[in-house]
Amino acid sequence: MNVDPRLGVIAAAQPYPLVFATVSGAHLYGFESADSDVDLRGVHVLPVGDVIGLDRGPETLQVSELRDGLDLDLVTHDVGKFCSLLLRHNGYVLEQLYSPLVVSGGVLHEELKAIGAGCITRNHAHHYLGFSETQWRLYGRTHQLKPLLYTFRVLKTGIHLMRTGRVEANLVHLLDDDPRIAYLGDLVADKRTHGEHAAATDDHGVDFGADVARLRQVLAVESEGSPLPVATGQRPALHDFVVRARLTT
């Protein structure tokens, strides 16, 4: 996906300086459709006066609206909150930080990515296992393609993370190493064609539940044998980063 230039204008108009803004959601995961909203995620920096006084600035800013022809879902966290989430084995913020769909970036973004690499631990597997369970239950209620694809996406992202220490959130990029789920390529095409509320069918003659159970087991095993550390030692580096970001932006 090429980043829509309208997003750059939106990012530049934010009320606080940004460390970064990236595209997340279906566009990042590789199965966006014409009716998908654009998930813009980022990190803003509250000035010193908004964090040391009695009146604090907003830790999170969120806007969901139709803006400049875009169905936009915009969420930014203050740099302090975002860095705290990095220390909590949160896969969402990792995917936002390392999204290749960069709308706004720079030196601080690159520095945060370098520090963030040391925040990746085998405990991130718990995030992906929990998220997959939630999406699988949602699929059971709706039988829609979107939660089904989300289920497989988070499991494959988690497995790849445990094996390599690198974030890859695009489901299409994660299919080549497992021919047993090659049919997901067709389901991605169906989602892109038929939209956010498209129903999943059994036309492919596969047992989705069996594949989900297998991948959950693979993720659990990979987390046990992962070369990633059990815990991160990056808290001091993140603390210093937050202080410098506040003093220099």
N, C-alpha and C positions, 0 to 999 in steps of 0.2 A: 504494500500500500504506500502510495505517495502521501506525504502529510499535506493536508488541505491548507493553503496559505491563510485562509480565514482564521484558522486556529492560532496562528502567530499573532494576529491582530488582537484576538481575545486574550491571549496570554499577556501581551504587552499592556493591556488595559487593566490588569489586576491591581487592587489597591495597595499591595505590598510587593516588594522585590521578590523575585522567584529564584530559587536555586535551580529548579528545572520544572518543565512541564512536558509530559509525554502522553501518548495515546495508549489506553489500556482497553479492556473489554473485548468484544467480539472481533474488532479490527486487529487487535494484537494476537488474538487466539487463532485467527485464520478462517473464521466462519461467519464473517459479517454478511448481512443481507441489506437490501435497499432500505428496509425500514429499521435497521439497527441505529440506535442513537450513538453518538460519539462520546466515549468516556475519556475526558481529559483529566489527568491526575498530575499533581505536582506538590511542591514544597515552597511555602512562602516564609519570609523572615520578618517576624515582628520586631520593631525597634526596641531598644533597651528600655525606654520609658514605658512601653506597653507590657513589660514582663516583671519589672521590679517595683512598680507602684501598687496602689490599692485597686486601680481599675486595669484589668488585664485585657489585652487584645484577643481576638478570636483564634483559638487553637485550630479550628477547622472552619473553612469556608466552603459552602456548597450551593450550587445553582443548577437547577434543572429547568430548561426552557428552550424554546425555539428562538435561536439567535442567528441573525444574518443567514437564514436559510438552513441552519444546522440544528438538528435535534440534539441538544448539548446536555451532557451530564458532567458538570465540573466540580471536582473536589480537590482542595489543597489543604495540607496540614502545615502548621508551623514547624519550623526546623527542629525545635526541641521535641515536639510530639512525635514527629516522623522518626527521629533517631531513637527515641524510646521504643517505638514499634519495631525498629530494626533489631533491637536487643531481645525481642520477645518471640523470635522464631516465626515471624509473620511473613508468609509467602506473598501476600498481596503487595506489600511495600517493596519486596525484592523485585517483583515483576514490573512495578512502576519505575523503580530506579534504573533497571537494566533494559527497559523497553527500547528497541531500536527505532521506534517511531517518535523521534525527539522533536518537539515543537519549540522548546526553549531550553538552552543549556549553557555551558560555559565552564570556567575553571572550577568553580565550586561543585558543579555537578560531577565533573571528572574526579575531583578529590573524594567526594562522597562515595562514588562507585568504588574507588580503590579501598576505602575504609570498609565499605559494605561487604566486600568480598570476604573479609575476615569475620563477618557476622554469620556466615552460612555454616550451619552445623547439621549433624544428622537428625537433630530434633525437629528440623523443618518437616520431616516426614509426617509428624503428627498433624501439622496444618493440612497437608495434602490428603491424608487419610480422612480427616474429619470433614473437609470440604467435599470430598468425593461421596461420602456417606449422605451428606445433606442433599447434594444434587441427585443422587440415585433415588432417594426417597421422593424428591420432587418429580422426577421422571415417572415414578410409580403412580403418582397421583394424576399427572397430566398427559403422559405418553407423548410428550412433545420432544422434538429433536434437540432443542436448545439445552435442557438439563442433561439429556443423554450425552451430547457432545462435551458439555462441561465436565461430566463425570470422567470420561476418558481423558480429557485434556489435563485435568489436574493430576490424575494418576500418572500419566506419561511424563508430565513436567516434574513431578516428584521423583520418579525413578531416574530420570536424566540428571536431576540435581544431585541425588545421592551418589550416582556413579561418577560424575564429572566435576561437581562443584560449580557448574555453570547453569544460569537460568535460561531456559528455552520454553517460551509460553505458547508458541505457535504449534497447534496440533498437527497441521500438515507436515511440518518439519520433523515430527516425531514418529512418523508411521513407517519409515523405511526399515527400521530394525526389527519389526515384528509383523511378518506376513499374515499372521492369524487375525489381525485387525485391519487388514488392507481395505476391507469393506467400508471403513470409516471415511475414506476418500469420497465414496459415493454419497454418504450421508452429509458430508460437508457441502458437496455440490447441491444436494437437495435443500439444505438450510439456506444456502446463498440464493437459490432460485425461489423458494416458496416462503421465506420470511421467518420472522421471529416466533410465530406461533404455529409453525409447520408441525404436523404430526409425524412421529416415527412409525414406520411400518415394518413388518417382518418379511418384506419381499426378498431380503438377502438370505433368509433361511438360517440365521445364526442365533445363538443363545447369548443375548447381551449380558444377562446375569452371570453366566459362566465366565465370560471374558472379564467382567468387572471384578468378580471374586478372584480370578487368577492374578490380575494386575495388582489388586490390593495385597495379595500375598507376596508378589514380587517386590512391591514397595517396602513392605515390612522386612523382608529378608535383606534387601539392598541397604536399608537403613542400619541394620545390625552389622553388616560387613563394610559399611562405607568408610573410606579414608578420611572423611570429614571429621572435625573435632566434635566432642560432645557439648562443649560450651565455647563461648566466644570471650576473648580478652580485649575486645575493642571498646569497652566503655570509656576508658580514659581518652582514647583518640576521638571518639564521638563527642565527648564533653568539650574537648578543645576545639573541635570543628564548630560546634554550636556557638561557643563564645566568640570565635573569630568571625563567624558569619554575621552575628549581631553587630559586631563592632566595625565591620568593613562594608556593610551594605546599607 
